[in-house]
Each structure stands twice: as structure tokens, then as C-alpha cells.
Amino acid sequence: MERLQGRPTPLRRSLWIVGTYILVGWLWITFSDYLVQQWFPDPDVLSRIQTYKGTLFVLVTGLALFLLLIRQFTNDRKLLSLYRHQRKENRELSQFRESVIERANVWINVLDPEGRVVLWNKAAEDISGYPREAVIGSDEIWQQLYPDEENRARIRERANEILRDEGEVVGYETWITTRDGRERQLSWNSRSLRNEAGELAGSIAIGQDITDIRRAETTARQRERQLATILDSLPGMAYRCLYDEHWTLLSASKGCRELTGYEPDELINNKVISFAELIAEGIDEATLQAVDLAIGNAELFSIEYSLVRKDGKRIWVWECGRSVEGEGELVLEGIVLDISDRKALENELSEMAARDPLTGLLNRREMARLLDEEIVRATRYGRNLALLWIDFDHFKNINDLYGHAAGDAVLKAVSALLAESVRSADSVGRFGGEEFVILLPEMDYREALDTAERLRRLVSDAPQSLGNGNTVALTVSIGVSVFPDHGESADTLCAAADRAMYQAKADGRNQVVLAPLTEEAHNP
């Protein structure tokens, strides 16, 4: 384009060629005539030379003119082709720019130096609601977009600063009022524009509608605050942790302090101590299996274990959680609650369910359960197990003479004596009424007879309290059976010991009787 614009027009070019031709012809004729006349005075010779000279001039100037025209024609064709190519490129570039601007999903507008709109793309129309024909060539749109005068003045001042090339804006957020009265929030990037001469030609502004983004961010922040409030209000600790050997905490609610005695940031990422180290007995296999099973089935897991707090106090906790995806790692989310009070109540109720309410000894049901367990253990390891069946002699007379309250006092006193006189591995229980049973693990019949005899003497030698400051003499009859000599089940052992006890009563009471042994049992 520039090369074409600098060249003369066809008329000027033709006049220049003709003028040059005339000037050269005149110079040729004038000087050649003078020289020929000087060199050849003969008229005939002069005439022929003039003819040759004219012919030569025509040929030479014709050839030169022809070459000049050919060269000019070739250059013009090249320039014309270049001009057409440049026009095509400019047209395609212009179409591309217009297409990009029109198809952009962001607001694009261009202002001239006076602040009038010269470009208003489709996204600007869609967001504002104002068509370009109502906007182009005017600056009144800003009064409609920013109806508040003070706010509009502040925004126009920023726009004028850009038009004066006094800076640019990046991420400048404003609220506009659309044509239908809705409020939309936009984030602007804007800078000045210059023409080819380097002069200020206006400004361009690109705006992104961030109304929905900011609304979503506000909603997310509100939900985060609500969730944090809920979690911090929970009685226990809400957590997020890795399912690794340390149960590494990634986050913990404020309830962590009350539950463990540690601040949340002391446990997060195992800064001071890992959560796994707080578990009193360590993470046992049963707990891991329960968690693994729940994770494999995409279900909630629920486990109970004891923790050692920072102050050394041991508490029981209940944990409920589930696995979630966490950036390529298995992550657990859940809550941990202090259930020490409930656990203590459960233990108390369990103890009450297993104890005789009068004597505090194990009751019949608990003794039956322990007997089954001891038989299984004795069978597994090939060891003996002795059973003593004890019944008070003439206990009815105590109730008749002194009353049931006195009888209860005697039962409690004898129960305490029996419990204090056996090993810690032994179990003493009340089967009902005045019948008592003692389990003696890993004891053969000889040791069992010695123990039974010792207990019989303790009861007979020590008068028992009636609870009113008085005492009464009391004796017991004891039957002894031994596993596996007298049976391999709880029923057969109890029946053998019970028969031996009645045999002791039949033999005169205050005696110890061993259930009959086979010949092999007597001579092992």
C-alpha cells in the first residue's frame, strides 16, 4: 500500500515519457546536425547521413521506449498483485478481529477521546440489555448504567484517567443497572489506545460478568461459616484425616481441645503428637478390620476405643465416619465423641447384671458363662479345672431364730470370707439361696480338696456376724468335681459336685466330699 501510494498516476507517467522523448529528440537533432555539417560538407553525403541518423534515432529511441514500457508494465503488475494481496489480508484481518470481538463472551467497548462509544460488542448488548444502535456515538449510556450520580462520577473519573493515558485498571469491580433494572457486577480491565502516529485515540475496556461467581463465593463462605459454627458447637471433635498408620489429622474442630487436651494445630499433620499415639491400647487389628470393611463397602464405620488425654486422663470415645476422595489419597471424615460416662454406666450395669445384689458375688448366669469359658480353655490347653459346690448347714434355723435380715447379714459375711480366701484367678459366685460355687482353674482334685478343706475350716472356726453385734456359729458342706475326670461339660461337672455336696450332708454335714473318681483318675 505505501509503495503504491508513493508512485505517480498513469497520466503523469505518460506526460513524463513524452516530454523526455521530445527533449532527447530535440537534443539529438540539434547537435547531430551541427556536427555532421562540420564533418561532411558534401550535400549528397549529408543527405544520406541525415537519413541514417533519423532511422537510427527512431530505432534506438523506439527500443529504449519499448524496454522502459516493458519494465514499467512488469512493476505495475507486481505492485497491483501486492496491493490486491494486502487488501485481502487487511480485509481478512478486519473480519477476524470483528469476529473475535463479536463472539467474545466478555463485554468489549471502545471509547473515542471524548468518551463516546465507538465499539459495543454482542456480549455488551447481552449483559447490559442496550443494543449498539442506541449506544454508538454517544456517552449517555453511562448515566443509564450508573444511575447514582456520585458513583457515576467516580467511575467516569477512572475512565477519563485512562483516556488521558494516566494508567490502566485491572480487576476493577463495579455494579451496573441493566436495561430491565437488574443489578450485575462486572470486573473491568481497561487501557488507552493509540493510532499509527502514536497519538491517543481513545480507550478499550473489557468487562467480565462476575455476578454469579461472587454470589456463589458468598454462598460458599456463608456455608463454610455455618458448617464451622455447627462443627465447633458439637460436643466432640469433627475431623478430616488420612487413613495412614498415624491417622494424620488434616483438620479438626475446636472440640479437639476439650476432647484430647491438645489444640487442633498441635495434632494437625502430627505437629506435636499423632492421633494414633493418643489411642491407649494402640490401633488394634479388630478396629482396623472394622474400618477397612466399611471403606470397602462405602459405608459408615462406628468404633469405640480409649484415648489418653494430654493430662494423662484415660477416656472412652466413640468414632463415626466414612471414607472420601482426597486428591489421590484415602481420606476419612467423621466425628469423635467422649462416651466415658456412658461407658462407665454400661460397665456398672454390666457389673450389676453379673453380680448378686445381696452379696456382690457373681450371679448364677455369670458363673455359668465363666464355667463354659474355663472348660473351653482347659480343653484347649489340656489342663484341669476344679469346681466347689458349697451349701450352708441348717441355714433355715438362722432365718427362723434371728430373722431374714440376720440371715442376709450372715450370707454377706460368709461371701466376703470366701472371696478373700481364694486366688485372684478363682471365681466365687452365688447360685441361689445359700448355695455357692467356686471355680478353681488349673487345679487337680488333690489341690481342690485341700482348698475346699481350708475354706470349710475358715467358716466353721470363725463365728459369723448377724448384723446386730451378735454372731452365730456356721458350717458348710462342700462337694468337689474336677474336669475332665467328672465330666467335660458344665452340666456334668455341676451335677457331680452337687451330688458330692449332698453326700457330705448325708455323711453328717460340715464335710468335704470328692465326686467319685474312675480308676484311671486315681492312678494317672
Secondary structure, DSSP 8 states (H G I E B T S, - for coil): -HHHHTS--HHHHHHHHHHHHHHHHHHHHHHHHHHHHHH---HHHHHHHHHHHHHHHHHHHHHHHHHHHHHHHHHHHHHHHHHHHHHHHHHHHHHHHHHHHHH-SSEEEEE-TTS-EEEE-HHHHHHH---GGGTTT-STHHHHH--SHHHHHHHHHHHHHHHTTS--EEEEEEEEE-TTS-EEEEEEEEEEEE-TTS-EEEEEEEEEE-HHHHHHHHHHHHHHHHHHHHHHHSSSEEEEEE-STT--EEEE-THHHHHHSS-HHHHBTTSS--HHHHBTT---HHHHHHHHHHHHTT--EEEEEEEE-TTS-EEEEEEEEEEEEETTEEEEEEEEEE-HHHHHHHHHHHHHHHB-TTT-SB-HHHHHHHHHHHHHHHHHHT--EEEEEEEETTHHHHHHHH-HHHHHHHHHHHHHHHHHTS-TT-EEEEEETTEEEEEEET--HHHHHHHHHHHHHHHHHS-EE-SSS-EE---EEEEEEEETTT-SSHHHHHHHHHHHHHHHHHTTSS-EEE----HHHH--
